[in-house]
Amino acid sequence: MNREDVLDAVTTYQKNAKTSSLVFGLYDEDELEDDELDVSVGVDLFDHTIIDTTSRISLVRTVLDASYKNYSVEEVTGCWETNGGRWRSSLDIWRHCKYYDPEILLTDVMMILHDELCHEIVGHYCGDVRRMVFRLKTNTSGCTLNNVKQTEYGIAFSDWGVREITWDQ
């Protein structure tokens, strides 16, 4: 698959998806006991310094790790979006990454997942959310990284990472 086909597929998908940034929220033990969750308190409690922004590879890796332990909140609305401990799609990962690096592209995240982190992650296509979803291997056991033939973008996972492609648009 050529560069233009991949970019077209991703751009088309993004037009119909939520693209606002996501921030992490930390579960407050007192709130959990009361069966209440004030997402603004959790966002304030989250230690953003644990996100490694020294490189985009480190950013994606630490976002994946934080996604396992913390819930996600839409930055603009402040609305809770996803519990911690869930598998994350490339779109979710990108939405978290762009909170820390507004210039990062979804295709950057896709290429990093495929080319740079493929030995550190596991993933599969989730029929519930109709997306390929990922976790760090350290946060799960007994899973592999499946080479899905058709992802949410209408392209195979193997087409996500073409090292010689420059994704600059």
C-alpha positions in Angstrom: 0.0 0.0 0.0 1.4 3.4 -0.9 1.7 6.5 1.3 -1.2 8.3 -0.2 -3.6 5.4 0.3 -2.6 5.1 3.9 -3.0 8.8 4.6 -6.4 8.9 2.8 -7.7 5.9 4.8 -6.6 7.5 8.1 -7.9 11.0 7.2 -11.3 9.6 6.2 -11.5 7.7 9.5 -10.5 10.7 11.6 -13.3 12.9 10.0 -15.9 10.8 11.8 -14.1 10.2 15.1 -13.6 12.1 18.3 -10.3 13.9 18.0 -10.1 16.1 21.1 -7.3 15.5 23.5 -7.7 13.0 26.4 -6.2 13.5 29.8 -5.7 11.0 32.6 -7.5 10.9 35.8 -6.3 9.1 38.9 -8.8 7.0 40.9 -9.3 8.5 44.4 -9.8 5.7 47.0 -12.3 7.8 49.0 -14.5 8.3 45.9 -14.4 4.6 45.0 -15.7 3.7 48.4 -18.7 6.1 47.9 -19.3 4.8 44.4 -18.8 8.4 43.2 -16.3 9.6 40.7 -15.5 13.4 40.3 -13.4 13.3 37.2 -12.1 16.8 37.8 -10.6 15.7 41.2 -9.0 12.7 39.5 -7.5 14.8 36.7 -6.0 17.2 39.3 -4.5 14.2 41.2 -2.8 12.6 38.2 0.9 13.2 38.1 1.7 14.3 34.6 5.4 14.1 35.2 5.3 10.3 34.8 4.6 10.8 31.1 8.0 10.6 29.3 8.0 13.2 26.6 11.7 13.0 25.8 10.9 11.2 22.5 7.7 10.3 20.7 8.4 6.6 21.2 8.7 7.2 25.0 5.6 9.2 24.9 3.5 6.5 23.2 5.0 3.8 25.6 4.3 5.8 28.8 0.8 6.8 27.6 0.0 3.1 27.0 1.3 2.3 30.5 -0.7 5.2 32.1 -3.8 4.1 30.2 -3.7 0.7 32.0 -3.7 2.3 35.4 -5.8 5.5 35.0 -9.1 6.5 33.4 -9.5 8.9 30.5 -11.3 12.2 30.4 -12.0 14.4 27.4 -10.0 17.5 27.9 -12.5 20.0 26.3 -15.7 18.8 28.1 -14.2 17.2 31.2 -16.3 14.2 30.6 -15.2 10.7 31.6 -14.5 8.5 28.6 -12.8 5.2 29.5 -12.0 3.3 32.6 -8.4 2.3 33.5 -7.4 -1.3 32.7 -8.9 -1.2 29.2 -7.2 -1.9 25.9 -6.5 1.3 23.9 -6.9 1.9 20.2 -4.4 3.9 18.2 -6.9 6.8 18.1 -7.2 6.8 22.0 -3.4 6.6 22.3 -3.0 9.5 19.9 -5.6 11.6 21.6 -3.6 11.2 24.9 -0.3 11.9 23.2 -1.5 15.1 21.6 -2.2 16.5 25.0 1.5 16.4 25.6 2.7 16.9 22.0 0.1 18.8 20.0 2.1 18.3 16.7 2.0 14.5 16.8 -0.1 12.9 14.1 -2.2 9.8 14.3 0.0 8.2 11.6 3.0 8.9 13.9 1.4 6.9 16.6 0.5 4.1 14.2 4.0 3.9 12.9 5.5 3.9 16.4 3.2 1.1 17.5 4.1 -1.0 14.4 7.8 -0.2 13.9 9.2 0.7 17.3 7.0 -0.9 20.0 6.0 -4.1 18.2 8.1 -6.2 20.6 6.7 -4.4 23.7 3.0 -4.5 22.9 0.2 -7.0 22.4 -2.9 -6.3 20.4 -6.0 -7.6 18.6 -9.1 -6.4 16.8 -11.9 -5.7 19.2 -15.3 -6.3 17.8 -17.0 -4.2 20.5 -15.3 -1.0 19.6 -14.5 -2.0 16.0 -10.8 -1.0 16.4 -7.5 -2.7 16.8 -6.6 -2.3 20.5 -3.2 -2.5 22.3 -1.6 -2.9 25.7 2.0 -3.2 26.9 3.1 -6.8 27.4 4.0 -5.9 31.0 0.3 -5.2 31.7 -1.1 -8.5 30.4 -0.2 -12.1 30.0 -0.9 -14.8 27.4 -1.6 -12.4 24.6 0.2 -11.7 21.3 0.3 -9.0 18.7 -2.0 -10.1 15.9 -1.5 -9.0 12.4 -5.0 -7.9 11.6 -5.8 -8.0 7.9 -8.3 -5.1 8.1 -8.2 -2.5 10.9 -10.6 0.3 11.6 -8.9 2.3 8.8 -9.7 -0.3 6.2 -6.0 -1.3 5.9 -4.0 -4.1 7.3 -1.9 -3.6 10.5 1.2 -4.5 8.4 0.6 -1.3 6.4 0.8 0.9 9.5 4.6 0.8 9.7 6.5 1.5 6.6 9.8 2.9 7.9 10.7 4.6 4.6 7.5 6.6 4.6 7.7 10.1 5.9 4.3 10.9 7.4 4.7 14.7 7.3 1.6 16.2 5.7 
